[in-house]
Amino acid sequence: MKVQGQSSRRTFPVSALLPLLLTLFWSAFSTAATNKVVELEIDGAIGVATSDYLKSGIEYAAEIDAELIIITMDTPGGLMKPMRGIVKDILASTVPVAAYVTPAGARADSAGTYILLACHIAAMTPTTHLGAATPVPLVNAPPQDDNEDNEEETDSAMDRKVMNDAVSYIRSLADRYGRNADWAELAVTEAATLTAAEALEQNVVEFVAADRSELLSMINGYDVEVAGESRELSTSDVEVEIFEPNWRIRLLTVISNPEIVLLLGLIGLYGLMYEGWNPGAIVPGVVGAICLLLAAYALQVLPVNYAGLALIIVGVGLMVAEAYAPSFGALGLGGITAFVFGAIIMFDSGVPGFGISYTFVIGLGFIFAVLLIWLLGYVLKLRRRGAVTGTESIVGGTATAMEDFVDAGKVWLEGEAWNARSQNPVTKDEQLIVTRLDGLTLYVEPAAMHELPDTE
């Protein structure tokens, strides 16, 4: 019995620990094999919402210790300040960042070129292009003649300052990873562009890949410098996680559209005006205030010409004046014209992706002009209508006789039966006009008497 007990103690621990050891081994193997790649997306104009989104995505990738960040890009450019913020976040990232211009036909123009050159890896899909990174204020700069005055000289000096700053900035980004800084300078000074094949040939990008899988295969084992240290990428077997923007960034993206801003502003103005004409309606006032606040917030992050905003306000004022003091369309037409030109001027910054459709502005101007004139006319009509309840609404009203009567009887008025008195005989269903109200008794006269023409 003792020998058997010893034999049992020798075999039991091994059989019990074996499943646990296998589980721990498999867990460790799985954890080591699942490197993550975080994918971010720039699709459209680069603005404040884009900067916030990329910043949060880069921070998330650092939190989960991702192997790589891929920024897929298809952008016409955007605002300079958000672009510089994105570049700073990329340069400070502890996770390698790859810019990938995709899908086929996509572009990384203007601000997109700066972002691509700031990334540790630059890649493109065939039939894409990049470049045209000239600062916007310089694109439409007027030609200078020999007799330019002091103001023109100041403008020219400012243009040169902006140009030199942009050239230095883009050259430093290109030099950081040994890319073609001379071409980068041409992208600023001459708005030069390159196709994917040309960019690869001229050492502007490192890879041309048909899709993401091919790109990951090509950069597997590629050495990059991150935070001053060389790192070899391992992307042969990775899990790609697409990072989605949160609700705040989604909201900012929507309201940063110039057409949405214009629509919100008009809804806000109309809501507050309607609340002013009809105190106590509550809903128009609340909706109007919210829309105006959202529009005001969006205007802070958009390139806006405030002379255009002033024209819009003047246009709305003229349309209001047309409803109060009809001028056979002169004020209304002037209001529509001021509104349309104001909207165009307000968003005519020349920044790619932040323009506004002329067709949308003209159509919106006519629709809201008609709506405003109708609304104001309706309100004025209601005010001229007089009382609709109480004694003032009963006297002068039309009642219907409920029976034949002489002197006293019953009539029907506003959904109720009333006691009535008349100096003339009344027949059933005859139309009667209320001439006086005494307590709960109506004094009436036949409506026919009021329709007879006066005779001498």
Secondary structure in CASP SS format (residue, H / E / C, confidence):
PFRMAT SS
TARGET T0000
AUTHOR 0000-0000-0000
METHOD secondary structure of the structure
MODEL  1
M C 1.00
K H 1.00
V H 1.00
Q H 1.00
G H 1.00
Q H 1.00
S H 1.00
S H 1.00
R H 1.00
R H 1.00
T H 1.00
F H 1.00
P H 1.00
V H 1.00
S H 1.00
A H 1.00
L H 1.00
L H 1.00
P H 1.00
L H 1.00
L H 1.00
L H 1.00
T H 1.00
L H 1.00
F H 1.00
W H 1.00
S H 1.00
A H 1.00
F H 1.00
S H 1.00
T H 1.00
A H 1.00
A H 1.00
T C 1.00
N E 1.00
K E 1.00
V E 1.00
V E 1.00
E E 1.00
L E 1.00
E E 1.00
I E 1.00
D E 1.00
G C 1.00
A C 1.00
I E 1.00
G C 1.00
V H 1.00
A H 1.00
T H 1.00
S H 1.00
D H 1.00
Y H 1.00
L H 1.00
K H 1.00
S H 1.00
G H 1.00
I H 1.00
E H 1.00
Y H 1.00
A H 1.00
A H 1.00
E H 1.00
I C 1.00
D C 1.00
A C 1.00
E C 1.00
L E 1.00
I E 1.00
I E 1.00
I E 1.00
T E 1.00
M E 1.00
D E 1.00
T E 1.00
P C 1.00
G C 1.00
G E 1.00
L C 1.00
M H 1.00
K H 1.00
P H 1.00
M H 1.00
R H 1.00
G H 1.00
I H 1.00
V H 1.00
K H 1.00
D H 1.00
I H 1.00
L H 1.00
A C 1.00
S C 1.00
T C 1.00
V C 1.00
P C 1.00
V E 1.00
A E 1.00
A E 1.00
Y E 1.00
V E 1.00
T C 1.00
P C 1.00
A C 1.00
G C 1.00
A C 1.00
R E 1.00
A E 1.00
D E 1.00
S C 1.00
A H 1.00
G H 1.00
T H 1.00
Y H 1.00
I H 1.00
L H 1.00
L H 1.00
A H 1.00
C C 1.00
H C 1.00
I E 1.00
A E 1.00
A E 1.00
M E 1.00
T C 1.00
P C 1.00
T C 1.00
T C 1.00
H E 1.00
L E 1.00
G E 1.00
A C 1.00
A C 1.00
T C 1.00
P C 1.00
V H 1.00
P H 1.00
L H 1.00
V H 1.00
N C 1.00
A C 1.00
P C 1.00
P C 1.00
Q C 1.00
D C 1.00
D C 1.00
N C 1.00
E C 1.00
D C 1.00
N H 1.00
E H 1.00
E H 1.00
E H 1.00
T H 1.00
D H 1.00
S H 1.00
A H 1.00
M H 1.00
D H 1.00
R H 1.00
K H 1.00
V H 1.00
M H 1.00
N H 1.00
D H 1.00
A H 1.00
V H 1.00
S H 1.00
Y H 1.00
I H 1.00
R H 1.00
S H 1.00
L H 1.00
A H 1.00
D H 1.00
R H 1.00
Y C 1.00
G C 1.00
R C 1.00
N C 1.00
A H 1.00
D H 1.00
W H 1.00
A H 1.00
E H 1.00
L H 1.00
A H 1.00
V H 1.00
T H 1.00
E C 1.00
A C 1.00
A C 1.00
T E 1.00
L E 1.00
T E 1.00
A H 1.00
A H 1.00
E H 1.00
A H 1.00
L H 1.00
E H 1.00
Q C 1.00
N C 1.00
V C 1.00
V C 1.00
E C 1.00
F E 1.00
V E 1.00
A C 1.00
A C 1.00
D C 1.00
R H 1.00
S H 1.00
E H 1.00
L H 1.00
L H 1.00
S H 1.00
M H 1.00
I H 1.00
N C 1.00
G C 1.00
Y C 1.00
D E 1.00
V E 1.00
E E 1.00
V E 1.00
A C 1.00
G C 1.00
E E 1.00
S E 1.00
R E 1.00
E E 1.00
L C 1.00
S C 1.00
T C 1.00
S C 1.00
D C 1.00
V E 1.00
E E 1.00
V E 1.00
E E 1.00
I E 1.00
F C 1.00
E C 1.00
P C 1.00
N C 1.00
W H 1.00
R H 1.00
I H 1.00
R H 1.00
L H 1.00
L H 1.00
T H 1.00
V H 1.00
I H 1.00
S C 1.00
N C 1.00
P H 1.00
E H 1.00
I H 1.00
V H 1.00
L H 1.00
L H 1.00
L H 1.00
G H 1.00
L H 1.00
I H 1.00
G H 1.00
L H 1.00
Y H 1.00
G H 1.00
L H 1.00
M H 1.00
Y H 1.00
E H 1.00
G H 1.00
W H 1.00
N C 1.00
P C 1.00
G C 1.00
A C 1.00
I C 1.00
V H 1.00
P H 1.00
G H 1.00
V H 1.00
V H 1.00
G H 1.00
A H 1.00
I H 1.00
C H 1.00
L H 1.00
L H 1.00
L H 1.00
A H 1.00
A H 1.00
Y H 1.00
A H 1.00
L H 1.00
Q H 1.00
V C 1.00
L C 1.00
P C 1.00
V C 1.00
N C 1.00
Y H 1.00
A H 1.00
G H 1.00
L H 1.00
A H 1.00
L H 1.00
I H 1.00
I H 1.00
V H 1.00
G H 1.00
V H 1.00
G H 1.00
L H 1.00
M H 1.00
V H 1.00
A H 1.00
E H 1.00
A H 1.00
Y H 1.00
A C 1.00
P C 1.00
S C 1.00
F C 1.00
G C 1.00
A H 1.00
L H 1.00
G H 1.00
L H 1.00
G H 1.00
G H 1.00
I H 1.00
T H 1.00
A H 1.00
F H 1.00
V H 1.00
F H 1.00
G H 1.00
A H 1.00
I H 1.00
I H 1.00
M H 1.00
F C 1.00
D C 1.00
S C 1.00
G C 1.00
V C 1.00
P C 1.00
G C 1.00
F C 1.00
G C 1.00
I C 1.00
S C 1.00
Y H 1.00
T H 1.00
F H 1.00
V H 1.00
I H 1.00
G H 1.00
L H 1.00
G H 1.00
F H 1.00
I H 1.00
F H 1.00
A H 1.00
V H 1.00
L H 1.00
L H 1.00
I H 1.00
W H 1.00
L H 1.00
L H 1.00
G H 1.00
Y H 1.00
V H 1.00
L H 1.00
K H 1.00
L H 1.00
R H 1.00
R H 1.00
R H 1.00
G C 1.00
A C 1.00
V C 1.00
T C 1.00
G C 1.00
T H 1.00
E H 1.00
S H 1.00
I H 1.00
V C 1.00
G C 1.00
G C 1.00
T E 1.00
A E 1.00
T E 1.00
A E 1.00
M C 1.00
E C 1.00
D C 1.00
F E 1.00
V E 1.00
D E 1.00
A E 1.00
G E 1.00
K E 1.00
V E 1.00
W E 1.00
L E 1.00
E C 1.00
G C 1.00
E E 1.00
A E 1.00
W E 1.00
N E 1.00
A E 1.00
R E 1.00
S E 1.00
Q E 1.00
N E 1.00
P E 1.00
V E 1.00
T C 1.00
K C 1.00
D C 1.00
E C 1.00
Q E 1.00
L E 1.00
I E 1.00
V E 1.00
T E 1.00
R E 1.00
L E 1.00
D E 1.00
G C 1.00
L C 1.00
T E 1.00
L E 1.00
Y E 1.00
V E 1.00
E E 1.00
P E 1.00
A H 1.00
A H 1.00
M H 1.00
H H 1.00
E H 1.00
L C 1.00
P C 1.00
D C 1.00
T C 1.00
E C 1.00
END
